[in-house]
């Protein structure tokens, strides 16, 4: 299974402290209508860190059922304990996920050998394809290129979501891994640059709000229309800047709430973004004709 294109890191809508499945279903439908290539529920943007295990799996089950096989569903299944990561992986596989997103174990700060052993153990416990997820700014743990290359030799480790914003790192992986291994942008602002290097797509936060723009940027890059791809990059860049101006996913939920799609609810320790950022989001959405 080749994992490529624009995949949306889905928010988990909440209302009154509970998952709002009606809003989630509407967002899934809208994403598919906009031409998104895949959906990634219960990742960082989906607030996996504050969902109970049963909620986590219920969200995956719901998204799989709503998608009905139209695009791949890559379920977040990472944890900082290998046994828990395996448990989440097997549960996601059981409810029909097409693949798994596995973040580097946070807080523990394992060695590169520890990271290799962790991901190898997870891969051995599931038949699903695995997307590695390197986001050292959140985890204090950096998955180095040599370790990625070593892991890419495992049959069902098929991609990496590279969110270090280090294009040299991305180029190292692209140049040294086989053509079947996908390198995906994990930061919307690096997507265009990674495409130019030969990258295979993005797992996007911005596409929660501007799915068609993100899809068109990828489609243009694949077609070799770099002027159009660059135009779409700069079209989404102001929103990208605001969506990461405060801890994510508070800003993206606020933007979606301003559009009337979801409530801006989060779970502690996350809180709504500041009134100042709310105002900036409101103005930008109006400027872009999204309100």
C-alpha positions as CSV (number, residue, x, y, z in Angstrom):
1,X,0.0,0.0,0.0
2,X,1.5,3.3,-1.2
3,X,0.6,6.1,1.2
4,X,0.7,9.4,-0.6
5,X,-1.2,12.6,-1.3
6,X,-3.0,15.0,1.1
7,X,-4.2,13.3,4.3
8,X,-6.1,15.4,6.9
9,X,-5.1,15.1,10.5
10,X,-8.7,15.2,11.6
11,X,-9.8,17.1,14.7
12,X,-12.0,15.3,17.2
13,X,-15.1,17.5,17.6
14,X,-16.4,17.7,21.1
15,X,-19.5,19.1,22.7
16,X,-20.1,19.2,26.5
17,X,-16.9,17.2,27.1
18,X,-18.0,14.3,24.8
19,X,-17.0,13.4,21.3
20,X,-19.5,15.0,18.9
21,X,-20.0,12.3,16.3
22,X,-22.6,14.2,14.3
23,X,-20.0,17.0,13.7
24,X,-17.3,14.4,13.0
25,X,-19.4,12.7,10.4
26,X,-20.1,16.0,8.7
27,X,-16.4,16.8,8.6
28,X,-15.5,13.4,7.1
29,X,-18.1,13.9,4.4
30,X,-16.8,17.4,3.6
31,X,-13.2,16.2,3.4
32,X,-14.1,13.5,0.9
33,X,-16.1,15.9,-1.2
34,X,-13.1,18.2,-1.3
35,X,-10.8,15.5,-2.8
36,X,-8.7,14.6,0.2
37,X,-6.6,11.4,-0.3
38,X,-6.8,10.0,3.2
39,X,-7.9,10.7,6.7
40,X,-5.9,10.5,9.9
41,X,-8.1,10.3,13.0
42,X,-6.8,10.4,16.6
43,X,-3.4,11.8,16.0
44,X,-2.1,14.9,17.7
45,X,-4.7,17.1,16.1
46,X,-7.3,14.6,17.1
47,X,-6.4,15.1,20.8
48,X,-5.4,11.4,21.2
49,X,-3.5,12.4,24.4
50,X,-6.7,13.3,26.2
51,X,-9.0,10.5,24.8
52,X,-9.6,7.4,26.8
53,X,-8.7,4.2,25.1
54,X,-12.3,3.2,24.4
55,X,-13.0,6.7,22.9
56,X,-9.8,6.5,20.8
57,X,-11.0,3.2,19.2
58,X,-14.6,4.3,18.9
59,X,-13.5,7.4,16.9
60,X,-11.4,5.1,14.6
61,X,-14.4,2.7,14.2
62,X,-16.7,5.6,13.4
63,X,-14.4,7.2,10.8
64,X,-13.8,3.8,9.1
65,X,-17.6,3.2,8.9
66,X,-18.2,6.7,7.6
67,X,-15.5,6.5,4.9
68,X,-16.7,3.1,3.6
69,X,-13.4,2.4,1.9
70,X,-13.3,5.5,-0.3
71,X,-9.9,6.7,1.0
72,X,-7.4,5.1,3.4
73,X,-8.0,5.7,7.1
74,X,-4.6,5.9,8.9
75,X,-5.3,5.7,12.6
76,X,-3.2,7.3,15.3
77,X,-1.9,4.5,17.5
78,X,1.3,5.8,19.1
79,X,2.2,5.6,22.7
80,X,5.3,6.0,24.9
81,X,5.0,2.4,26.1
82,X,5.5,-0.2,23.4
83,X,2.9,-2.5,24.9
84,X,0.3,0.2,24.8
85,X,1.2,1.1,21.2
86,X,0.8,-2.6,20.2
87,X,-2.6,-2.7,22.0
88,X,-3.8,0.4,20.2
89,X,-2.5,-0.9,16.9
90,X,-4.3,-4.2,17.2
91,X,-7.5,-2.5,18.3
92,X,-7.4,-0.2,15.3
93,X,-6.7,-3.1,13.0
94,X,-9.7,-4.9,14.4
95,X,-12.1,-2.0,13.7
96,X,-11.0,-1.7,10.1
97,X,-8.2,0.9,9.9
98,X,-6.2,0.8,6.7
99,X,-2.9,1.9,8.3
100,X,-1.3,3.2,11.5
101,X,0.4,6.4,12.5
102,X,3.1,5.9,15.2
103,X,4.7,8.8,16.9
104,X,8.1,8.4,18.6
105,X,7.7,7.5,22.3
106,X,7.5,10.8,24.1
107,X,8.9,11.7,27.6
108,X,11.0,8.5,27.7
109,X,13.6,9.9,25.3
110,X,14.8,6.5,24.1
111,X,18.1,6.0,22.2
112,X,18.1,5.3,18.5
113,X,18.4,1.6,19.2
114,X,15.4,1.9,21.6
115,X,13.4,3.6,18.8
116,X,14.3,0.9,16.4
117,X,13.3,-1.9,18.8
118,X,10.0,-0.1,19.6
119,X,8.9,0.3,16.0
120,X,10.1,-3.1,15.1
121,X,8.0,-4.7,17.9
122,X,4.9,-2.7,16.8
123,X,5.4,-3.7,13.2
124,X,5.7,-7.4,14.2
125,X,2.4,-7.2,16.1
126,X,0.2,-6.0,13.2
127,X,-0.3,-6.6,9.5
128,X,-1.2,-3.0,8.8
129,X,1.2,-0.6,7.1
130,X,2.8,1.8,9.5
131,X,3.7,5.5,9.1
132,X,6.4,6.6,11.4
133,X,5.9,10.1,13.0
134,X,8.8,12.2,13.9
135,X,7.9,15.4,15.7
136,X,10.8,16.3,18.1
137,X,9.3,19.6,19.1
138,X,6.5,17.8,20.9
139,X,8.2,14.6,22.0
140,X,11.8,15.6,22.9
141,X,12.8,12.6,20.8
142,X,14.3,12.8,17.3
143,X,14.2,9.9,14.9
144,X,17.4,10.2,12.9
145,X,17.8,9.5,9.2
146,X,19.9,6.4,9.7
147,X,17.3,4.9,12.0
148,X,14.5,5.6,9.5
149,X,16.5,4.0,6.8
150,X,17.0,0.9,8.9
151,X,13.3,0.8,9.8
152,X,12.3,1.1,6.2
153,X,13.7,-2.4,5.5
154,X,10.8,-3.8,7.6
155,X,8.0,-4.7,5.2
156,X,5.1,-3.0,6.8
157,X,6.9,0.2,7.8
158,X,6.1,2.1,4.6
159,X,6.3,5.9,5.3
160,X,7.3,8.7,7.7
161,X,5.5,11.8,8.7
162,X,8.5,14.1,9.0
163,X,7.7,17.1,11.3
164,X,11.1,18.3,12.2
165,X,10.9,21.0,9.6
166,X,14.4,19.9,8.6
167,X,14.5,19.6,4.8
168,X,18.1,18.3,4.9
169,X,16.8,15.4,7.0
170,X,13.9,14.8,4.6
171,X,16.3,14.8,1.6
172,X,18.6,12.3,3.4
173,X,15.6,9.9,3.8
174,X,14.3,10.5,0.3
175,X,17.7,9.8,-1.2
176,X,18.5,6.7,0.8
177,X,15.2,4.9,1.2
178,X,13.6,2.8,-1.6
179,X,11.0,4.2,-3.9
180,X,8.3,2.3,-2.1
181,X,8.9,4.3,1.1
182,X,6.9,7.5,1.4
183,X,8.1,10.7,3.0
184,X,5.3,12.9,4.1
185,X,5.4,16.5,5.3
186,X,4.2,16.8,8.9
187,X,4.1,20.6,8.8
188,X,1.9,22.4,6.4
189,X,4.4,25.1,5.8
190,X,7.0,22.6,4.5
191,X,4.7,20.7,2.2
192,X,5.5,22.6,-1.0
193,X,9.2,22.4,-0.4
194,X,9.0,18.7,0.4
195,X,7.1,18.1,-2.8
196,X,9.9,19.8,-4.8
197,X,12.4,17.5,-3.1
198,X,10.4,14.4,-4.3
199,X,8.2,14.0,-1.2
200,X,5.0,12.0,-1.4
201,X,2.4,14.1,0.4
202,X,1.4,15.7,3.6
203,X,-0.6,14.9,6.8
204,X,-2.2,18.3,7.1
205,X,-3.8,20.4,9.8
206,X,-4.7,23.2,7.4
207,X,-6.8,20.9,5.3
208,X,-9.4,20.7,8.1
209,X,-10.2,24.3,7.0
210,X,-9.0,24.5,3.4
211,X,-9.0,20.9,2.1
212,X,-9.5,21.9,-1.6
213,X,-6.5,24.3,-1.5
214,X,-4.3,21.7,0.0
215,X,-5.5,19.0,-2.5
216,X,-5.0,21.3,-5.4
217,X,-1.4,22.1,-4.3
218,X,-0.6,18.4,-4.3
219,X,-2.3,17.7,-7.6
220,X,-0.5,20.6,-9.2
221,X,2.9,19.3,-8.0
222,X,2.2,15.8,-9.3
223,X,1.3,17.3,-12.6
224,X,4.5,19.4,-12.7
225,X,2.6,22.6,-12.6
226,X,4.9,24.3,-10.0
227,X,3.6,27.8,-10.5
228,X,0.1,26.6,-9.6
229,X,1.4,24.6,-6.7
230,X,3.4,27.6,-5.4
231,X,0.3,29.8,-5.7
232,X,-1.7,27.4,-3.5
233,X,1.2,27.2,-1.0
234,X,1.1,31.0,-0.6
235,X,-2.7,30.9,-0.5
236,X,-2.7,28.7,2.6
237,X,0.4,30.1,4.3
238,X,-1.4,32.9,6.3
239,X,-3.8,30.4,7.8
240,X,-1.0,28.0,8.6
241,X,0.8,30.7,10.5
242,X,-2.3,31.4,12.6
243,X,-3.2,27.7,13.2
244,X,0.2,27.2,14.8
245,X,0.4,30.6,16.6
246,X,-0.8,28.9,19.8
247,X,-0.9,25.2,20.9
248,X,-2.6,23.1,18.3
249,X,-5.4,22.0,17.9
250,X,-6.9,25.0,19.7
251,X,-6.6,27.4,16.8
252,X,-7.9,25.0,14.1
253,X,-10.8,24.1,16.3
254,X,-11.5,27.8,16.8
255,X,-11.3,28.4,13.0
256,X,-13.8,25.6,12.4
257,X,-16.1,26.9,15.1
258,X,-16.0,30.3,13.5
259,X,-17.2,28.6,10.3
260,X,-20.0,27.0,12.2
261,X,-18.8,23.4,11.7
262,X,-17.9,22.4,15.2
263,X,-17.8,23.7,18.8
264,X,-14.4,25.0,19.9
265,X,-14.4,22.6,22.9
266,X,-11.1,21.0,24.0
267,X,-10.1,18.9,27.0
268,X,-7.7,20.2,29.7
269,X,-4.9,20.8,29.7
270,X,-5.7,22.4,26.3
271,X,-7.8,25.5,26.4
272,X,-9.3,27.8,23.7
273,X,-7.0,30.1,22.0
274,X,-6.7,33.8,23.0
275,X,-9.3,36.4,22.1
276,X,-6.6,38.2,20.1
277,X,-6.0,35.1,18.0
278,X,-9.7,34.5,17.6
279,X,-10.0,38.0,16.1
280,X,-7.2,37.4,13.7
281,X,-8.7,34.1,12.6
282,X,-12.1,35.7,12.1
283,X,-10.5,38.5,10.0
284,X,-8.5,36.0,7.8
285,X,-11.5,33.7,7.2
286,X,-13.5,36.7,6.1
287,X,-10.7,37.9,3.9
288,X,-10.5,34.5,2.2
289,X,-14.3,34.3,1.7
290,X,-14.6,31.4,4.1
291,X,-17.2,33.1,6.3
